[in-house]
Amino acid sequence: MKRPKFIPVLLLLAFSIRAWPGEHPVPLEANVDAAKCLECHEDKSKGKNVHTAISMGCTACHEVKTEKDVTTVNLNQPKDQLCFTCHAKTAKESDTQHGPYDKGQCLTCHDPHVSDYAKQLRADLNASFCLECHSSRKDVPEKVAIFKSQEMSRDDFQQIPKLYLSFDLRSGHPIDKHPTLGVPNPMKPTEKLTCTSCHATHTSTQAKLLPELDKEGRDICTQCHLVVDTAKEEQALAEGKVIDAKRMEELKKKNPDAGKPTPKSRGDGQ
């Protein structure tokens, strides 16, 4: 006799009714290995940038408990401390710290398993990445979505400093018309200019998470503008030489002796 088609639906419904946060849909052994987990969670181990902890096994970060026929899977450390068990927090109390880093909210910006972006970021690192939190929004709900996968409370979101850039996000910080996107980083010409060209991501001894001073004690603004202004000066001098050469060429058409040293008269002691 054929099994009624509605039974799988009833079983699925039973699972959903019984399930609560942390409960696994099927029983597991406490010492389950990563291979078993990846039979269902293969997407957590494949991608452009995979967290090195995946190779250590799922139980490096997750705790599996089974009582009777119920298995729960939870983090083996408090969420705001787990990342620091491997990634030591080196900031001093006197340092300026990025809010999420200070509070152990690493997953706001990083995916704990796999990502298409470097350093397991949740999006491409450009102005719009930081503006997920640092841009004002017209309507702010009680729970604010960040990167479409994270959320924070309205109060926490509104306490974050906000930036107001140009419509295309290419300029406007720290002053009007200052580039923020779409140009090379003057300090590292092979890289694009991003927020992290001028700000540390986690911690700094400088205010506003600015990078460390150089050996001469110059801040990032001075360092960068020495490069930019020197390049502009060299370009101006080169352009001036070209213009001067063309001017002299035109003069010689009218006067072949143009540009030649003026001959000295006999009264000069010769």
Buried (B, 14 or more C-beta within 10 A) or exposed (E): EEEEEEEEEEEEEEEEEEEEEEEBEEEBEEEBEBEEBBEEEEEBBEBEBBBEBBEEBBBBBBBBEBEEEEBBBEEEBEEBEBBBEEEEEEBEEEBBBBEBBBEBBBBBBBBBBBBEBEEBBBBEBBBBBBBBBBBEEEEEEEEBEBBEEBBBEEEBBEEBEEBEBBEEBBBBBEEEEEBBBEEEBBBEEEEBBBBBBBBBBBBBBBEEBBBEBEEEEEBBEEBBEBBEEEEEEEEEEEEEEEEEEEEEEEEEEEEEEEEEEEEEEEEEEE
